[in-house]
Amino acid sequence: MSGEPRPDREPQTRPKRPSPAVVVRIIGALLCLSAGLKIFELFDYPRGGIGESLLLAASSVELLVGAALILRIWPGVFVPATTLLFIALATMLMQGAARGIWRCGCLGPVPMPTWAMMIIDAAAAAALIWALLRSGRWRAQPVPTVAGAGLGAAFIGLVMGSILYPRPVAITRYLSSQAIADARTFTFLLDQFRGRPFYLNDFIRIDADLTRGKWKVILTRPRCPRCDRRLRSAGCRPEGDERVAIIQVGGKPDWTPPVECDAVLGHLSGDKTWVFEAPLIFRLADGIVTEAH
């Protein structure tokens, strides 16, 4: 009947969107996590020289910025600055991915592919831009100013990418002793070695002939707990009739392997920068690389 009261309609509730402050705090927490992983990596795998200084500086900046975002300290300064930082990081990693660098080391011991970290950094930059627009901080800024700041950050990222991710010396079929000799910085791409002569022979000082018989060649770095653990476990254990050679990259020439490690000790030439994740293991058969990992 028309006089009967109609039941009230249930109000439709929209799903709540995360507020800009929550998004900013989540990104700050991720920065602090990244800084903690880098610091752990620094103690587990000391690099020495400028590499260690850059890692320490990066972890310190991430920890400072992450804490500022979580605690909402000067959000008008730190949120835009973090946005530009992520733009620079994304373009830097884009260059590394384009040059075939598989792992960026952005999360310390976590093996994160460079292209995946590039997507994460770009997504973080987009989320921060959304938070800035929602909060109204960038709405009053002229578009040319905002665009210029973003392009400037991207340019800085490209410059840093050129420094941190040098162009590989050659593709697989052109790798040779001469190509390694001509390079001031040599980045190890393992596909360049498998099934080919062990071109590092010309740059190794060792009292043994690695071109005869079967060898397990282990490249290590000084003050590397990860390397020491590998050498004390199965790293120095030969398989079958192979022999083991430990090649030290950098460090003091009087370094000796662990007592339980029955291996021949050698050193890689120090006149160039060798870029690789230690320990690196090659297996040779009469001077030809059969395995590399």
C-alpha positions in Angstrom: 0.0 0.0 0.0 1.1 3.5 -0.7 0.8 4.5 3.0 3.3 1.9 4.2 6.8 3.2 4.8 9.4 2.1 2.4 12.5 0.4 3.7 15.5 2.7 3.8 18.1 1.9 1.2 21.4 0.8 2.5 24.0 3.4 1.9 26.6 2.4 -0.6 30.1 2.5 0.8 33.0 3.1 -1.4 36.3 1.3 -0.8 38.6 3.5 1.1 41.7 4.6 -0.8 45.0 4.9 1.1 45.6 8.4 2.2 48.7 10.3 0.9 50.3 10.2 4.4 50.0 6.3 4.5 51.5 6.0 1.0 54.4 8.2 2.0 55.0 6.2 5.2 55.0 2.9 3.4 57.6 4.2 1.0 59.7 5.5 3.9 59.5 2.0 5.5 60.7 0.4 2.3 63.7 2.9 2.1 64.6 2.0 5.7 64.4 -1.7 4.8 66.6 -1.2 1.8 69.2 0.7 3.9 69.3 -2.1 6.5 69.9 -4.7 3.8 72.7 -2.6 2.3 74.3 -2.3 5.7 74.1 -6.1 6.2 75.7 -6.6 2.8 78.4 -4.1 3.7 79.4 -6.3 6.7 79.0 -9.6 4.9 80.8 -8.6 1.7 83.1 -5.6 2.2 84.2 -4.1 -1.1 86.8 -1.6 -0.1 87.6 1.6 -1.9 85.0 3.8 -3.6 82.5 0.9 -3.9 82.3 0.6 -0.1 82.1 4.3 0.3 79.2 4.6 -2.2 77.3 1.8 -0.5 77.7 3.4 2.9 76.6 6.8 1.6 73.6 5.3 -0.2 72.4 3.4 2.9 72.8 6.5 5.0 70.8 8.6 2.7 68.0 6.0 2.4 67.9 5.6 6.2 67.7 9.4 6.7 65.1 10.0 4.1 63.0 6.9 5.1 63.0 8.0 8.7 61.9 11.5 7.7 59.0 10.2 5.6 57.8 7.9 8.4 58.0 10.5 11.1 56.6 13.2 8.8 59.6 15.5 9.3 59.5 18.5 6.9 57.2 16.7 4.4 57.2 19.8 2.2 60.9 19.2 1.6 61.5 15.5 2.0 58.5 14.2 -0.1 59.4 16.2 -3.3 63.1 15.4 -2.8 62.4 11.7 -2.4 60.2 11.8 -5.6 63.1 13.3 -7.6 65.4 10.7 -6.0 63.3 7.8 -7.2 63.1 9.3 -10.7 66.9 9.5 -10.8 67.2 5.9 -9.5 64.7 4.6 -12.0 66.6 6.1 -15.0 69.9 4.9 -13.6 68.6 1.3 -13.3 67.1 1.6 -16.8 70.5 2.2 -18.2 71.9 -0.7 -16.2 69.2 -3.0 -17.5 69.8 -1.8 -21.1 73.5 -2.7 -20.7 72.8 -6.2 -19.5 73.5 -5.8 -15.8 71.4 -8.6 -14.3 71.6 -7.7 -10.6 71.8 -4.1 -9.2 72.6 -4.8 -5.6 69.9 -2.3 -4.5 68.6 -4.6 -1.8 72.0 -5.9 -0.5 72.0 -9.7 -0.3 68.5 -10.1 -1.9 69.1 -11.0 -5.6 66.9 -8.4 -7.2 67.0 -8.1 -11.0 67.9 -4.6 -12.3 64.8 -4.3 -14.5 62.5 -5.3 -11.6 64.1 -2.7 -9.3 63.6 -0.1 -12.0 59.9 -0.8 -12.1 59.7 -0.6 -8.3 61.5 2.7 -8.2 59.3 4.1 -11.1 56.2 3.0 -9.2 57.4 4.6 -6.0 58.0 7.9 -7.9 54.5 7.7 -9.4 53.0 7.0 -6.0 54.8 10.0 -4.5 53.7 12.2 -7.3 50.1 11.1 -6.6 50.5 11.9 -2.9 51.9 15.3 -3.7 49.0 16.1 -6.1 46.5 14.8 -3.5 48.0 16.9 -0.8 48.0 20.0 -3.0 51.7 20.7 -2.6 52.4 20.6 -6.4 49.2 22.0 -7.6 50.4 25.6 -7.1 53.7 24.9 -8.8 54.1 25.9 -12.5 54.1 22.9 -14.8 57.5 23.9 -16.4 59.1 24.0 -13.0 57.9 20.5 -12.1 58.8 19.1 -15.5 62.2 20.7 -15.4 62.9 19.2 -11.9 61.9 15.7 -13.1 64.0 16.0 -16.3 67.0 17.2 -14.2 66.6 14.2 -11.9 66.4 11.9 -14.9 69.6 13.4 -16.4 71.4 12.9 -13.1 70.3 9.3 -13.1 71.6 8.7 -16.6 75.0 10.2 -15.6 75.2 8.0 -12.5 74.1 5.0 -14.5 77.0 5.6 -16.9 79.4 5.6 -14.0 78.0 2.7 -12.0 77.1 0.4 -15.0 80.0 0.7 -17.5 79.4 -0.6 -21.0 80.5 -4.3 -21.3 83.8 -4.6 -23.2 82.4 -6.9 -25.9 79.7 -9.3 -26.7 80.4 -13.0 -26.2 81.9 -13.9 -29.6 84.4 -11.0 -29.4 85.8 -11.7 -25.9 89.6 -12.1 -26.0 92.7 -11.4 -24.0 93.3 -8.2 -26.0 89.7 -7.0 -25.3 90.3 -7.5 -21.5 93.7 -5.8 -21.7 92.2 -2.8 -23.4 89.5 -2.3 -20.8 90.2 -0.2 -17.7 87.0 -1.7 -16.1 86.0 -5.3 -16.9 82.6 -6.6 -15.9 82.3 -10.3 -15.7 79.5 -11.7 -17.9 79.6 -15.4 -17.4 78.1 -16.2 -20.8 81.3 -14.7 -22.3 83.4 -17.5 -20.7 81.5 -20.7 -21.1 82.9 -23.0 -23.7 85.8 -20.6 -24.5 89.5 -20.4 -23.5 90.1 -19.0 -20.0 91.3 -15.6 -21.2 92.1 -14.5 -17.6 95.2 -16.6 -17.7 97.2 -13.7 -19.1 96.3 -11.6 -16.0 96.8 -14.2 -13.2 100.0 -14.6 -11.3 100.1 -18.2 -10.1 102.7 -20.9 -9.7 100.7 -23.5 -11.8 99.6 -24.1 -15.4 95.9 -23.7 -15.6 95.9 -24.7 -19.2 96.6 -28.4 -18.4 94.3 -30.8 -16.7 91.1 -30.0 -14.8 90.9 -27.0 -12.4 88.4 -25.4 -10.2 89.3 -21.7 -10.2 87.8 -19.5 -7.4 87.9 -15.7 -7.6 87.7 -14.1 -4.2 88.1 -10.7 -2.6 89.8 -9.7 0.7 87.7 -9.3 3.8 84.8 -11.1 2.3 83.0 -13.3 4.9 80.9 -14.8 2.2 84.1 -15.9 0.4 85.6 -17.3 3.6 82.4 -19.3 4.3 82.5 -20.8 0.8 86.2 -21.7 1.1 85.7 -23.3 4.5 82.8 -25.4 3.3 82.7 -27.2 -0.1 84.4 -24.4 -2.0 87.9 -25.9 -1.8 86.8 -29.4 -2.1 87.9 -30.8 -5.6 85.7 -33.2 -7.5 87.4 -36.2 -9.1 90.8 -35.5 -10.4 90.5 -31.7 -10.6 92.8 -29.3 -8.7 91.7 -26.1 -6.9 93.2 -22.6 -7.5 92.2 -19.6 -5.4 92.7 -16.3 -7.2 92.7 -13.2 -4.9 91.5 -9.9 -6.4 93.1 -7.0 -4.6 94.3 -7.2 -1.0 97.7 -8.1 0.4 100.0 -10.4 -1.7 100.8 -12.4 1.4 97.2 -13.5 2.0 96.8 -17.2 2.7 93.6 -19.4 2.3 92.1 -21.2 5.3 94.1 -24.1 6.7 91.6 -26.7 5.6 91.7 -25.4 2.0 94.1 -27.4 -0.2 94.6 -25.1 -3.1 97.1 -23.2 -5.2 97.1 -19.4 -4.5 97.3 -16.8 -7.2 96.5 -13.1 -7.7 94.6 -11.2 -10.5 96.3 -8.2 -12.0 95.6 -5.0 -10.1 96.0 -2.6 -13.0 92.3 -2.6 -13.8 88.9 -2.7 -12.0 87.3 -6.2 -11.9 83.5 -6.1 -11.4 82.0 -9.3 -10.2 80.1 -10.9 -7.3 82.5 -12.9 -5.2 83.1 -15.7 -4.9 83.1 -16.5 -8.7 83.9 -20.1 -9.7 85.2 -21.4 -13.0 85.8 -25.0 -14.0 88.4 -25.6 -16.6 89.4 -28.6 -18.7 92.7 -28.1 -20.5 92.2 -24.3 -20.4 88.6 -24.3 -21.7 85.9 -23.1 -19.4 83.2 -25.8 -18.8 81.3 -24.1 -16.0 81.1 -20.6 -14.7 78.9 -19.5 -11.8 
